[in-house]
């Protein structure tokens, strides 16, 4: 398993909201996997506060949502969204960073 960190919002980590949106960008630091994970309820103001996003391990993310594990193998530039009806992750084809 990758040992680089994943950025996740505190709405997921602390408030126990379910992750609904994630994407992977090319990271600038070797310790960063490039993954960004959100609940989808974060406001722009919330996201603009760097204290609301924290780095966690792959293991932590998988404990929060075991269905996310397969997504973490995707390359840079990939985005996923959870289907609100089925609760399954779906790749977003027409998304650009």
N, C-alpha and C positions, 0 to 999 in steps of 0.2 A: 504494500500500500504506500502511496505517496506520503511523504512526511512534510510537505509544504503546507502552509496555512490556507484556510478558506475564510473569506470575509462573510460574516453573517450578521444580521441585525439583531438587536436585543429584543425585538418583538418576538422573534422565534426563540432565542436562547433564554431570555428571562420571563417573558410573558406567555411562553408555550404556544404561540400561534404556529400554525402549520405552514411550512414553506410552500409557496405557490409560484415563484418565479426565480429562475437562476440563469446565469450566463457566465461564459468564460472568456476573459480577455487576456492578451499577452501581458504577463506581469513584468514589472521593471526590476523586481528583487528576486533573488534565488529562493528566498524563503516563502514566496507567494505563489500559490498554484494558479492564480488568475480567476478562480471561481468567486462569484458574488451571489449570495442567496438572500431572498427577500420573502416576506409574507404577502406582500401586495397591498398591505394596509398602511404602509409608511408614507407619510406626506413628504413633500419636497423639503419642508422646513426640518422635519425629523432627519432626513437623509443628509442634509447639509451640516448636521452636528456630528463630527467625527467620533464623538463618544458613544453614539448609538450603533456603531458598527465595530465588531470585534473579530480578531482572528481566532479561529478554532482549528482543531485537527480534523482529518477525515473521519476518524473514529467517532468523534463527538457528533458530527453531522449525521453519520449513519445511525447512531443511537437515537437521534431525534426523529429520523425518518428513514427507515431501512430501505424503502422503495427508491431512494435517491442514489444508492450505491452505483448502479449501472451507469447513471448519468455522468458520474465523476470520471469516467473513462473517455469522455468525449474530448475532441481537440479544441484548441483556441478558436473563438468565433462562434461557438455553439451556444444556443439558448434553448431553454425548456420552460414550459408552463404547465401547471397542473390543471387538468380538466376539472371544472367545478362540479360536473355531474358524476363522472366516473371516479374522480380522485386519482386518476392515473396521469403520469408524466407524459407530455407530448413534446416532440421537438418542434421548434418554431423555424420554419423554412425561410421566411421572408424577413428575417431580422438582421440588422447590421449594428455593430458596435458604434 
